[in-house]
Amino acid sequence: MKKKNNKVNAAILVIGDEILSGRTQESNVSFISKWLNDRCGISVDEVRIIPDIKKKIINNILVLHKNFNYVFTTGGIGPTHDDITAESISKAFKKKYEYHSEAFKILEGYYGKKNFNDGRKKMAKMPKGSSLILNPSSAAPGFKINNVFCLPGVPSILKSMIENCTNYLKTGNKKLSLTLNVQTVESNIAKELGIIQKKFKDVVIGSYPFFRLGKVGVSIVLRSSNKKKLNKCSKNINNVLKQKRVKFLKYNLTK
């Protein structure tokens, strides 16, 4: 990884008609987001889901790559006619869409010359100047061009590849998460949480109701890269909850 910066962010662009139709359940976003924060200290600040349409891919890539340190795409780099992510990104960056010599050799060696058909050869095509993201599961590599990382849509394959992105990434400050589970309803603490949130600008306070084991409660989740401010904010919330005689169910700090 490269030298650490205080704030590094990313966007995720999910590409695929099958996601929008509901045929395939999306699970890559939560995995990538958690991996980026926990492993690299990079926060995901935006997620978009779009169909397999060249114009939409091009327009979204051009916007996201200018507004975020990194962009991660999933889907559309396979062997079929509707796998158009690599070609679309080539057009977005005005790069030649061509065979990557190393990717071609990897795939030819994996399938063998006899079985290395046109569809499989297509997976070696990408924007000129791309760096490979190696694939230990099924050989077909992803690629990086500028600040855009292109990964497959199959979750198991994506998970096996993502660690190979680290050499291209600069790290940021990891966010800590602290959760208070309390037995109350949101409306009972909403005003107080709003006041505390204004006081602690560097801490994000989330409120999430739940019904568990016959108990109605709220999970108050605090997130910040500053541990001291996180703890100070939690003490303020604890004091308010105790004053209101709210019952605590759980307390933990996740690094």
Contacts in CASP RR format, 6 or more apart in sequence:
PFRMAT RR
TARGET T0000
AUTHOR 0000-0000-0000
METHOD contacts of the structure
MODEL  1
MKKKNNKVNAAILVIGDEILSGRTQESNVSFISKWLNDRCGISVDEVRII
PDIKKKIINNILVLHKNFNYVFTTGGIGPTHDDITAESISKAFKKKYEYH
SEAFKILEGYYGKKNFNDGRKKMAKMPKGSSLILNPSSAAPGFKINNVFC
LPGVPSILKSMIENCTNYLKTGNKKLSLTLNVQTVESNIAKELGIIQKKF
KDVVIGSYPFFRLGKVGVSIVLRSSNKKKLNKCSKNINNVLKQKRVKFLK
YNLTK
1 40 0 8 1.000
1 166 0 8 1.000
1 167 0 8 1.000
1 169 0 8 1.000
1 170 0 8 1.000
1 171 0 8 1.000
2 168 0 8 1.000
2 169 0 8 1.000
2 170 0 8 1.000
2 171 0 8 1.000
3 170 0 8 1.000
3 171 0 8 1.000
4 170 0 8 1.000
4 171 0 8 1.000
4 172 0 8 1.000
4 173 0 8 1.000
5 170 0 8 1.000
5 171 0 8 1.000
5 172 0 8 1.000
6 172 0 8 1.000
6 173 0 8 1.000
6 225 0 8 1.000
7 43 0 8 1.000
7 172 0 8 1.000
7 173 0 8 1.000
8 40 0 8 1.000
8 41 0 8 1.000
8 42 0 8 1.000
8 43 0 8 1.000
8 69 0 8 1.000
8 70 0 8 1.000
8 169 0 8 1.000
8 170 0 8 1.000
8 171 0 8 1.000
8 172 0 8 1.000
9 42 0 8 1.000
9 43 0 8 1.000
9 44 0 8 1.000
9 45 0 8 1.000
9 68 0 8 1.000
9 69 0 8 1.000
9 70 0 8 1.000
10 36 0 8 1.000
10 42 0 8 1.000
10 43 0 8 1.000
10 44 0 8 1.000
10 45 0 8 1.000
10 68 0 8 1.000
10 69 0 8 1.000
10 70 0 8 1.000
10 71 0 8 1.000
10 72 0 8 1.000
11 44 0 8 1.000
11 45 0 8 1.000
11 46 0 8 1.000
11 47 0 8 1.000
11 48 0 8 1.000
11 64 0 8 1.000
11 67 0 8 1.000
11 68 0 8 1.000
11 70 0 8 1.000
11 71 0 8 1.000
11 72 0 8 1.000
12 28 0 8 1.000
12 29 0 8 1.000
12 32 0 8 1.000
12 33 0 8 1.000
12 44 0 8 1.000
12 46 0 8 1.000
12 47 0 8 1.000
12 48 0 8 1.000
12 71 0 8 1.000
12 72 0 8 1.000
12 73 0 8 1.000
12 74 0 8 1.000
13 47 0 8 1.000
13 48 0 8 1.000
13 50 0 8 1.000
13 57 0 8 1.000
13 60 0 8 1.000
13 61 0 8 1.000
13 64 0 8 1.000
13 71 0 8 1.000
13 72 0 8 1.000
13 73 0 8 1.000
13 74 0 8 1.000
14 26 0 8 1.000
14 28 0 8 1.000
14 29 0 8 1.000
14 47 0 8 1.000
14 48 0 8 1.000
14 49 0 8 1.000
14 50 0 8 1.000
14 73 0 8 1.000
14 74 0 8 1.000
14 75 0 8 1.000
15 50 0 8 1.000
15 51 0 8 1.000
15 52 0 8 1.000
15 57 0 8 1.000
15 73 0 8 1.000
15 74 0 8 1.000
15 75 0 8 1.000
15 76 0 8 1.000
15 85 0 8 1.000
16 49 0 8 1.000
16 50 0 8 1.000
16 51 0 8 1.000
16 52 0 8 1.000
16 75 0 8 1.000
16 76 0 8 1.000
17 51 0 8 1.000
17 52 0 8 1.000
17 82 0 8 1.000
18 24 0 8 1.000
19 26 0 8 1.000
19 49 0 8 1.000
20 49 0 8 1.000
20 50 0 8 1.000
20 51 0 8 1.000
26 49 0 8 1.000
27 155 0 8 1.000
28 74 0 8 1.000
28 151 0 8 1.000
28 153 0 8 1.000
28 155 0 8 1.000
28 158 0 8 1.000
29 44 0 8 1.000
29 47 0 8 1.000
31 155 0 8 1.000
31 158 0 8 1.000
31 159 0 8 1.000
31 162 0 8 1.000
32 44 0 8 1.000
32 72 0 8 1.000
32 74 0 8 1.000
32 158 0 8 1.000
32 162 0 8 1.000
33 44 0 8 1.000
35 162 0 8 1.000
36 42 0 8 1.000
36 43 0 8 1.000
36 44 0 8 1.000
36 72 0 8 1.000
37 43 0 8 1.000
37 44 0 8 1.000
37 174 0 8 1.000
37 175 0 8 1.000
38 174 0 8 1.000
39 166 0 8 1.000
40 166 0 8 1.000
40 169 0 8 1.000
40 171 0 8 1.000
40 172 0 8 1.000
41 171 0 8 1.000
41 172 0 8 1.000
41 173 0 8 1.000
41 174 0 8 1.000
41 175 0 8 1.000
42 69 0 8 1.000
42 70 0 8 1.000
42 169 0 8 1.000
42 171 0 8 1.000
42 172 0 8 1.000
43 175 0 8 1.000
45 68 0 8 1.000
46 64 0 8 1.000
46 68 0 8 1.000
48 60 0 8 1.000
48 64 0 8 1.000
50 56 0 8 1.000
50 57 0 8 1.000
50 60 0 8 1.000
52 76 0 8 1.000
52 82 0 8 1.000
52 83 0 8 1.000
52 84 0 8 1.000
54 84 0 8 1.000
54 87 0 8 1.000
54 88 0 8 1.000
54 91 0 8 1.000
57 84 0 8 1.000
57 85 0 8 1.000
57 88 0 8 1.000
57 89 0 8 1.000
57 92 0 8 1.000
58 88 0 8 1.000
58 89 0 8 1.000
58 91 0 8 1.000
58 92 0 8 1.000
61 71 0 8 1.000
61 73 0 8 1.000
61 88 0 8 1.000
61 89 0 8 1.000
61 92 0 8 1.000
61 93 0 8 1.000
61 148 0 8 1.000
62 92 0 8 1.000
64 71 0 8 1.000
65 71 0 8 1.000
65 146 0 8 1.000
65 147 0 8 1.000
65 148 0 8 1.000
68 147 0 8 1.000
69 147 0 8 1.000
69 170 0 8 1.000
70 147 0 8 1.000
70 148 0 8 1.000
70 149 0 8 1.000
70 169 0 8 1.000
71 147 0 8 1.000
71 148 0 8 1.000
71 149 0 8 1.000
72 148 0 8 1.000
72 149 0 8 1.000
72 151 0 8 1.000
73 85 0 8 1.000
73 89 0 8 1.000
73 148 0 8 1.000
73 149 0 8 1.000
73 150 0 8 1.000
73 151 0 8 1.000
74 151 0 8 1.000
74 152 0 8 1.000
74 153 0 8 1.000
74 158 0 8 1.000
75 83 0 8 1.000
75 85 0 8 1.000
75 150 0 8 1.000
75 151 0 8 1.000
75 152 0 8 1.000
75 153 0 8 1.000
76 82 0 8 1.000
76 83 0 8 1.000
76 84 0 8 1.000
76 85 0 8 1.000
76 86 0 8 1.000
76 152 0 8 1.000
76 153 0 8 1.000
77 83 0 8 1.000
77 85 0 8 1.000
77 86 0 8 1.000
77 123 0 8 1.000
77 140 0 8 1.000
77 142 0 8 1.000
77 143 0 8 1.000
77 150 0 8 1.000
77 151 0 8 1.000
77 152 0 8 1.000
78 122 0 8 1.000
78 123 0 8 1.000
78 140 0 8 1.000
78 152 0 8 1.000
79 119 0 8 1.000
79 120 0 8 1.000
79 122 0 8 1.000
79 123 0 8 1.000
80 119 0 8 1.000
83 122 0 8 1.000
85 150 0 8 1.000
86 97 0 8 1.000
86 125 0 8 1.000
86 126 0 8 1.000
86 127 0 8 1.000
86 143 0 8 1.000
86 150 0 8 1.000
87 97 0 8 1.000
87 125 0 8 1.000
89 95 0 8 1.000
89 126 0 8 1.000
89 127 0 8 1.000
89 145 0 8 1.000
89 148 0 8 1.000
89 150 0 8 1.000
90 96 0 8 1.000
90 97 0 8 1.000
90 126 0 8 1.000
90 127 0 8 1.000
90 128 0 8 1.000
91 97 0 8 1.000
93 127 0 8 1.000
93 145 0 8 1.000
93 146 0 8 1.000
95 127 0 8 1.000
95 128 0 8 1.000
95 129 0 8 1.000
95 145 0 8 1.000
96 127 0 8 1.000
96 128 0 8 1.000
97 125 0 8 1.000
97 126 0 8 1.000
97 127 0 8 1.000
97 128 0 8 1.000
98 125 0 8 1.000
98 126 0 8 1.000
98 128 0 8 1.000
99 121 0 8 1.000
99 124 0 8 1.000
99 125 0 8 1.000
100 124 0 8 1.000
100 125 0 8 1.000
100 126 0 8 1.000
100 129 0 8 1.000
100 130 0 8 1.000
100 132 0 8 1.000
100 141 0 8 1.000
100 143 0 8 1.000
102 132 0 8 1.000
103 123 0 8 1.000
103 124 0 8 1.000
103 126 0 8 1.000
103 132 0 8 1.000
103 140 0 8 1.000
103 141 0 8 1.000
103 143 0 8 1.000
104 121 0 8 1.000
104 124 0 8 1.000
106 124 0 8 1.000
106 134 0 8 1.000
106 139 0 8 1.000
106 141 0 8 1.000
107 116 0 8 1.000
107 120 0 8 1.000
107 121 0 8 1.000
107 123 0 8 1.000
107 124 0 8 1.000
107 139 0 8 1.000
107 140 0 8 1.000
108 116 0 8 1.000
109 116 0 8 1.000
110 139 0 8 1.000
111 120 0 8 1.000
111 139 0 8 1.000
120 140 0 8 1.000
123 140 0 8 1.000
126 142 0 8 1.000
126 143 0 8 1.000
126 145 0 8 1.000
126 150 0 8 1.000
127 143 0 8 1.000
127 145 0 8 1.000
129 145 0 8 1.000
130 143 0 8 1.000
130 144 0 8 1.000
130 145 0 8 1.000
131 143 0 8 1.000
131 144 0 8 1.000
131 145 0 8 1.000
131 168 0 8 1.000
132 141 0 8 1.000
132 142 0 8 1.000
132 143 0 8 1.000
132 144 0 8 1.000
133 141 0 8 1.000
133 142 0 8 1.000
133 143 0 8 1.000
133 144 0 8 1.000
133 149 0 8 1.000
133 150 0 8 1.000
133 151 0 8 1.000
133 161 0 8 1.000
133 164 0 8 1.000
133 165 0 8 1.000
134 141 0 8 1.000
134 142 0 8 1.000
134 161 0 8 1.000
134 164 0 8 1.000
135 141 0 8 1.000
135 142 0 8 1.000
135 152 0 8 1.000
135 157 0 8 1.000
135 160 0 8 1.000
135 161 0 8 1.000
136 160 0 8 1.000
136 161 0 8 1.000
137 156 0 8 1.000
137 157 0 8 1.000
137 160 0 8 1.000
137 161 0 8 1.000
138 157 0 8 1.000
140 152 0 8 1.000
141 161 0 8 1.000
142 150 0 8 1.000
142 151 0 8 1.000
142 152 0 8 1.000
142 161 0 8 1.000
143 149 0 8 1.000
143 150 0 8 1.000
144 150 0 8 1.000
144 165 0 8 1.000
144 168 0 8 1.000
149 165 0 8 1.000
149 168 0 8 1.000
151 158 0 8 1.000
151 161 0 8 1.000
151 162 0 8 1.000
152 158 0 8 1.000
152 161 0 8 1.000
173 225 0 8 1.000
174 225 0 8 1.000
174 255 0 8 1.000
175 223 0 8 1.000
175 224 0 8 1.000
175 225 0 8 1.000
176 223 0 8 1.000
176 224 0 8 1.000
176 225 0 8 1.000
176 227 0 8 1.000
176 230 0 8 1.000
176 253 0 8 1.000
176 254 0 8 1.000
176 255 0 8 1.000
177 221 0 8 1.000
177 222 0 8 1.000
177 223 0 8 1.000
177 253 0 8 1.000
177 254 0 8 1.000
178 221 0 8 1.000
178 222 0 8 1.000
178 223 0 8 1.000
178 230 0 8 1.000
178 231 0 8 1.000
178 234 0 8 1.000
178 252 0 8 1.000
178 253 0 8 1.000
178 254 0 8 1.000
179 219 0 8 1.000
179 220 0 8 1.000
179 221 0 8 1.000
179 222 0 8 1.000
179 250 0 8 1.000
179 251 0 8 1.000
179 252 0 8 1.000
179 254 0 8 1.000
180 219 0 8 1.000
180 220 0 8 1.000
180 221 0 8 1.000
180 222 0 8 1.000
180 234 0 8 1.000
180 237 0 8 1.000
180 238 0 8 1.000
180 241 0 8 1.000
180 248 0 8 1.000
180 250 0 8 1.000
180 251 0 8 1.000
181 210 0 8 1.000
181 217 0 8 1.000
181 218 0 8 1.000
181 219 0 8 1.000
181 220 0 8 1.000
181 248 0 8 1.000
181 249 0 8 1.000
181 250 0 8 1.000
181 251 0 8 1.000
182 189 0 8 1.000
182 217 0 8 1.000
182 218 0 8 1.000
182 220 0 8 1.000
182 241 0 8 1.000
182 246 0 8 1.000
182 247 0 8 1.000
182 248 0 8 1.000
182 249 0 8 1.000
183 215 0 8 1.000
183 216 0 8 1.000
183 217 0 8 1.000
183 246 0 8 1.000
183 247 0 8 1.000
183 248 0 8 1.000
183 249 0 8 1.000
184 216 0 8 1.000
184 217 0 8 1.000
184 218 0 8 1.000
184 241 0 8 1.000
184 244 0 8 1.000
184 246 0 8 1.000
184 247 0 8 1.000
185 209 0 8 1.000
185 216 0 8 1.000
185 217 0 8 1.000
185 218 0 8 1.000
186 207 0 8 1.000
186 209 0 8 1.000
186 218 0 8 1.000
188 244 0 8 1.000
188 246 0 8 1.000
189 207 0 8 1.000
189 218 0 8 1.000
189 220 0 8 1.000
189 240 0 8 1.000
189 241 0 8 1.000
189 244 0 8 1.000
189 246 0 8 1.000
190 207 0 8 1.000
192 237 0 8 1.000
192 240 0 8 1.000
192 244 0 8 1.000
193 205 0 8 1.000
193 206 0 8 1.000
193 207 0 8 1.000
193 220 0 8 1.000
193 237 0 8 1.000
194 205 0 8 1.000
196 205 0 8 1.000
196 233 0 8 1.000
196 236 0 8 1.000
196 237 0 8 1.000
196 240 0 8 1.000
197 203 0 8 1.000
197 205 0 8 1.000
199 233 0 8 1.000
199 236 0 8 1.000
200 224 0 8 1.000
200 229 0 8 1.000
200 232 0 8 1.000
200 233 0 8 1.000
200 236 0 8 1.000
202 224 0 8 1.000
202 225 0 8 1.000
202 226 0 8 1.000
202 229 0 8 1.000
203 222 0 8 1.000
203 223 0 8 1.000
203 224 0 8 1.000
203 226 0 8 1.000
203 229 0 8 1.000
203 230 0 8 1.000
203 233 0 8 1.000
204 222 0 8 1.000
204 223 0 8 1.000
204 224 0 8 1.000
205 220 0 8 1.000
205 221 0 8 1.000
205 222 0 8 1.000
205 233 0 8 1.000
205 237 0 8 1.000
206 220 0 8 1.000
206 221 0 8 1.000
206 222 0 8 1.000
207 218 0 8 1.000
207 219 0 8 1.000
207 220 0 8 1.000
207 221 0 8 1.000
208 218 0 8 1.000
208 219 0 8 1.000
208 220 0 8 1.000
208 221 0 8 1.000
209 216 0 8 1.000
209 217 0 8 1.000
209 218 0 8 1.000
209 219 0 8 1.000
210 216 0 8 1.000
210 217 0 8 1.000
210 218 0 8 1.000
210 219 0 8 1.000
211 217 0 8 1.000
215 249 0 8 1.000
217 249 0 8 1.000
220 237 0 8 1.000
222 230 0 8 1.000
222 233 0 8 1.000
222 234 0 8 1.000
222 237 0 8 1.000
223 230 0 8 1.000
224 230 0 8 1.000
224 233 0 8 1.000
241 248 0 8 1.000
END
